[in-house]
Amino acid sequence: MAAIKRYKKEDRETYCLGATVSMEFLNARPKDVVKVYLHSAFYESETKEKIRRICSENGIPMETNDKAFSILSQKENCFVIAVVKKYLCDLDPMASHVVLVNPSNAGNAGTIIRSALGFGVPDIAIIRPAVDFFDPKVIRASMGAVSRVRFHYYDSWEQYASSEGAGNRHFYPFMLDGSTLLHKTKIEKPFSLVMGNEATGLPPEFSKIGCPVRIEHSHGIDSLNLPIATSIGLYEATKGDFDGEN
């Protein structure tokens, strides 16, 4: 493993900052965890024991190293860091997708990842240029949910729209001038909920793709925050899917 240094996009490894986030990767993708750092002030015995057990079962080295925390984390309450090797994901071509066109904010990306997983849509397509889903800020904002989703980058909308399974899916671009109100639209599966950049939304040409929709809201705001709009779209698209679940 390379020397401890602040994360850069071109690195082959990334970091999970915090016990909860690290545990998500240890539980979901233990084969991708290459090392775990513990802070000397970490005394939560139950969580610490779980980490030790998973690391022992999977041959993951552990090390108490306070210096690693001073380099990698600015959070005072961070006592566990998991080092994770980057991996490639392929989307399920038959499943529904969330499509993010040029997302740029790490916190928003993490929140959307967690919402997508929560609503049972773990496939996320990302159109470049875009935020790095392996950025520790994205991983932390997702509370580790990124370990349980499939995400794949595309160089353009056209590349995604011509990918495997695209001919059978239903596209729903979210636009302020969308022709149909979301709550009056029947979302057909498999769907692609297409969301634009936080600042600019989707380009005008998306109004000619699939069935453009808009979320009705008061005139007190010009638009909804991207993670909120995505969550509302996911709720409408999946409502009824979890009936009877506890």
FENWO-V97752 format. One record per residue. N is the residue number from 1. RES is the residue in one letter. PHI is phi in whole degrees, 0 to 359 (none if undefined). Layout:
# FENWO-V97752
n:N res:RES phi:PHI
n:N res:RES phi:PHI
This chain:
# FENWO-V97752
n:1 res:M phi:none
n:2 res:A phi:292
n:3 res:A phi:297
n:4 res:I phi:290
n:5 res:K phi:206
n:6 res:R phi:299
n:7 res:Y phi:294
n:8 res:K phi:230
n:9 res:K phi:302
n:10 res:E phi:278
n:11 res:D phi:295
n:12 res:R phi:273
n:13 res:E phi:231
n:14 res:T phi:227
n:15 res:Y phi:231
n:16 res:C phi:257
n:17 res:L phi:259
n:18 res:G phi:121
n:19 res:A phi:295
n:20 res:T phi:297
n:21 res:V phi:295
n:22 res:S phi:297
n:23 res:M phi:297
n:24 res:E phi:300
n:25 res:F phi:289
n:26 res:L phi:296
n:27 res:N phi:280
n:28 res:A phi:271
n:29 res:R phi:222
n:30 res:P phi:299
n:31 res:K phi:289
n:32 res:D phi:263
n:33 res:V phi:273
n:34 res:V phi:259
n:35 res:K phi:192
n:36 res:V phi:231
n:37 res:Y phi:258
n:38 res:L phi:244
n:39 res:H phi:273
n:40 res:S phi:296
n:41 res:A phi:270
n:42 res:F phi:276
n:43 res:Y phi:242
n:44 res:E phi:290
n:45 res:S phi:298
n:46 res:E phi:293
n:47 res:T phi:294
n:48 res:K phi:297
n:49 res:E phi:293
n:50 res:K phi:298
n:51 res:I phi:298
n:52 res:R phi:300
n:53 res:R phi:295
n:54 res:I phi:297
n:55 res:C phi:297
n:56 res:S phi:296
n:57 res:E phi:292
n:58 res:N phi:248
n:59 res:G phi:65
n:60 res:I phi:267
n:61 res:P phi:292
n:62 res:M phi:240
n:63 res:E phi:209
n:64 res:T phi:274
n:65 res:N phi:209
n:66 res:D phi:295
n:67 res:K phi:297
n:68 res:A phi:301
n:69 res:F phi:287
n:70 res:S phi:292
n:71 res:I phi:275
n:72 res:L phi:263
n:73 res:S phi:232
n:74 res:Q phi:260
n:75 res:K phi:269
n:76 res:E phi:290
n:77 res:N phi:263
n:78 res:C phi:264
n:79 res:F phi:237
n:80 res:V phi:222
n:81 res:I phi:228
n:82 res:A phi:258
n:83 res:V phi:267
n:84 res:V phi:237
n:85 res:K phi:282
n:86 res:K phi:290
n:87 res:Y phi:221
n:88 res:L phi:259
n:89 res:C phi:236
n:90 res:D phi:246
n:91 res:L phi:285
n:92 res:D phi:284
n:93 res:P phi:293
n:94 res:M phi:265
n:95 res:A phi:267
n:96 res:S phi:282
n:97 res:H phi:231
n:98 res:V phi:260
n:99 res:V phi:243
n:100 res:L phi:251
n:101 res:V phi:265
n:102 res:N phi:57
n:103 res:P phi:293
n:104 res:S phi:232
n:105 res:N phi:252
n:106 res:A phi:296
n:107 res:G phi:296
n:108 res:N phi:297
n:109 res:A phi:300
n:110 res:G phi:297
n:111 res:T phi:296
n:112 res:I phi:295
n:113 res:I phi:303
n:114 res:R phi:294
n:115 res:S phi:294
n:116 res:A phi:300
n:117 res:L phi:295
n:118 res:G phi:296
n:119 res:F phi:264
n:120 res:G phi:74
n:121 res:V phi:236
n:122 res:P phi:275
n:123 res:D phi:248
n:124 res:I phi:234
n:125 res:A phi:265
n:126 res:I phi:235
n:127 res:I phi:263
n:128 res:R phi:289
n:129 res:P phi:290
n:130 res:A phi:201
n:131 res:V phi:296
n:132 res:D phi:276
n:133 res:F phi:292
n:134 res:F phi:268
n:135 res:D phi:300
n:136 res:P phi:306
n:137 res:K phi:293
n:138 res:V phi:292
n:139 res:I phi:300
n:140 res:R phi:291
n:141 res:A phi:296
n:142 res:S phi:278
n:143 res:M phi:57
n:144 res:G phi:85
n:145 res:A phi:298
n:146 res:V phi:301
n:147 res:S phi:290
n:148 res:R phi:244
n:149 res:V phi:244
n:150 res:R phi:254
n:151 res:F phi:226
n:152 res:H phi:216
n:153 res:Y phi:266
n:154 res:Y phi:234
n:155 res:D phi:283
n:156 res:S phi:201
n:157 res:W phi:299
n:158 res:E phi:299
n:159 res:Q phi:295
n:160 res:Y phi:293
n:161 res:A phi:294
n:162 res:S phi:254
n:163 res:S phi:285
n:164 res:E phi:305
n:165 res:G phi:86
n:166 res:A phi:296
n:167 res:G phi:293
n:168 res:N phi:255
n:169 res:R phi:257
n:170 res:H phi:249
n:171 res:F phi:264
n:172 res:Y phi:231
n:173 res:P phi:289
n:174 res:F phi:265
n:175 res:M phi:223
n:176 res:L phi:296
n:177 res:D phi:256
n:178 res:G phi:302
n:179 res:S phi:282
n:180 res:T phi:229
n:181 res:L phi:288
n:182 res:L phi:304
n:183 res:H phi:288
n:184 res:K phi:253
n:185 res:T phi:255
n:186 res:K phi:275
n:187 res:I phi:277
n:188 res:E phi:271
n:189 res:K phi:254
n:190 res:P phi:286
n:191 res:F phi:251
n:192 res:S phi:234
n:193 res:L phi:274
n:194 res:V phi:257
n:195 res:M phi:244
n:196 res:G phi:269
n:197 res:N phi:297
n:198 res:E phi:304
n:199 res:A phi:269
n:200 res:T phi:247
n:201 res:G phi:70
n:202 res:L phi:273
n:203 res:P phi:298
n:204 res:P phi:305
n:205 res:E phi:296
n:206 res:F phi:289
n:207 res:S phi:292
n:208 res:K phi:258
n:209 res:I phi:253
n:210 res:G phi:57
n:211 res:C phi:240
n:212 res:P phi:296
n:213 res:V phi:228
n:214 res:R phi:222
n:215 res:I phi:261
n:216 res:E phi:286
n:217 res:H phi:210
n:218 res:S phi:290
n:219 res:H phi:280
n:220 res:G phi:289
n:221 res:I phi:228
n:222 res:D phi:270
n:223 res:S phi:195
n:224 res:L phi:270
n:225 res:N phi:303
n:226 res:L phi:304
n:227 res:P phi:298
n:228 res:I phi:292
n:229 res:A phi:299
n:230 res:T phi:295
n:231 res:S phi:295
n:232 res:I phi:297
n:233 res:G phi:299
n:234 res:L phi:296
n:235 res:Y phi:298
n:236 res:E phi:297
n:237 res:A phi:285
n:238 res:T phi:243
n:239 res:K phi:300
n:240 res:G phi:97
n:241 res:D phi:291
n:242 res:F phi:247
n:243 res:D phi:301
n:244 res:G phi:91
n:245 res:E phi:279
n:246 res:N phi:274
